[in-house]
Amino acid sequence: MEVHGHEEENVAGGGSIHIASEGFLRAARAERNLSPHTQTAYRSDLRAFEQWMGRAGIAQLDDVDRRYLRRYVAYLSQRGYARRTIARKTSTVRSMLRWAVLHDLIATNPADDLLTPKLDRPLPRVLKAADAAALCELPPDDDPVGARDRAVLELLYGAGLRVGELCGLNLEDVDLRSGAIRVTGKGNKQRRVPIGEPAARALRVYLSDARSTFMEDREFVAEPQVLFFNSRGRRLNQRSVRSLITKYIAGEGWASVSPHALRHSFATHLLDGGADLRAVQELLGHESLATTQIYTHVSTDRLRAVYEQSHPRA
């Protein structure tokens, strides 16, 4: 994460860690369309760093050196933080110090060569194609809630949406004539994603027979443009989506399935079917191809399993 502040910050006496942190947070907020959750995480990371440095008697940026940074990483490890959390906290501090260099608050970034614990990169869970299809068909489509839930599941798996992207969909984002939806992803970047016939059919049923019932008898529907409503006539949220999946798999004897598992399955099944990696990157809305490449490992593992089960010399 890098933030290059274009607006000049008030850094009078700006050798302070606190003032630099505030300037960095303002620049990040202004230049990168950060979610409230990400902003809160950055602020929390920097406050924790500032407090630890304060206990060590360090309040000025000039006094922050690699030795203290290594001690801070060791402290986080001793506190029992997960490797991924330590990596995130360290990345936030490194980015703040890089911002400070760009604004001439310090000459060099003491965190540039700072080593952090290596991250284990667990492979995402992937459903078998038959199981993913069966999950999508569990909700009954002859009642409003079931019709909504089937459309939700078909889009998560059939379009590979993040759960937040799905919850953010509005009615105008759906184009059933062309069989596509407009998705607003991270950083408010939009992409157009095709949907298959099962998802299109589920959406038609929901839009024609079910959606209006979620808006009935409501004194006030705050967002009439919303695609998916909850029972109170408000936008369906991420927690509700997770809950509805849990509800449907409860009687099936399956292990826990997250909304993201359906996205993982979407990508892996595309690659298993011969899709180009860059096309999958576009469909998922990944900025970097490296992020998409994890799914090639999943597919390779599946090929290995098929080989070991099927080849006489395996």
Secondary structure, DSSP 8 states (H G I E B T S, - for coil): ------S----TTTTBHHHHHHHHHHHHHHHS---HHHHHHHHHHHHHHHHHHHHTT--BGGG--HHHHHHHHHHHHHTT--HHHHHHHHHHHHHHHHHHHHTTSSSS-TTTT---------------HHHHHHHHT-S-SSSHHHHHHHHHHHHHHHS---HHHHHT-BGGGEETTTTEEEEE-GGG-EEEEE--HHHHHHHHHIIIIIGGGGGTT-S--S-TTBSSB-TTSSB--HHHHHHHHHHHHTTTT-----HHHHHHHHHHHHHHTT--HHHHHHHHT-SSHHHHTHHHHHHHHHHHHHHHHH-TT-
